[in-house]
């Protein structure tokens, strides 16, 4: 599979993610851990639920706008088996609960706060991602 390097788009995306995480912390005093925000949006009521749902809607809308207006952007991959997608989603959900957070909470916010627990979590995330990608693309392909 051939991929194209997009350093400017990647830099802009990273800056926007950092700006969003910083704004959420400064304005709401909350850490931008997406799994925690999504989980709590299902359980909370009132104002707590409202800001969480608005944050999640902004993530989805931002991705939609990028795909709608970015010239020549590659479409998401299609053709995955639904049972594999559901199993993957379940494993990610279980992993975020076991790790007490997700890649956004630990990788963006936790590392920025110099959290040793977040550093350990990110090392594990990355090692598993590298092993999975190597297995899927090179060993079991």
RALINKA-V175179 format. One record per backbone hydrogen bond with DSSP energy under -1.0 kcal/mol. NH is the residue of the N-H (numbers start at 1). CO is the residue of the C=O. Records with the same first field share a line. If there is no record, write none. Layout:
NH = CO, CO
This chain:
10 = 6
11 = 7
12 = 8
13 = 9
14 = 10
15 = 11
16 = 12
17 = 13
18 = 14
19 = 15
20 = 16
21 = 17
22 = 18
23 = 19
24 = 20
25 = 21
26 = 22
27 = 23
28 = 24
29 = 25
30 = 24
33 = 31
37 = 33
38 = 34
39 = 35
40 = 36
41 = 37
42 = 38
44 = 40
50 = 46
51 = 47
52 = 48
53 = 49
54 = 50
55 = 51
56 = 52
57 = 53
58 = 54
59 = 55
60 = 56
61 = 57
62 = 58
63 = 59
64 = 60
65 = 61
66 = 62
67 = 63
68 = 64
69 = 65
70 = 66
73 = 70
85 = 81
86 = 82
87 = 83
88 = 84
89 = 85
90 = 86
91 = 87
92 = 88
93 = 89
94 = 90
95 = 91
96 = 92
97 = 93
98 = 94
99 = 95
101 = 96
106 = 102
107 = 103
108 = 104
109 = 104
110 = 105
111 = 106
112 = 108
113 = 109
114 = 111
115 = 110
119 = 115
120 = 116
121 = 117
122 = 118
123 = 119
124 = 120
125 = 121
126 = 122
127 = 123
128 = 124
129 = 125
130 = 126
131 = 127
132 = 128
133 = 129
134 = 130
135 = 131
136 = 132
137 = 133
138 = 134
139 = 134
140 = 135
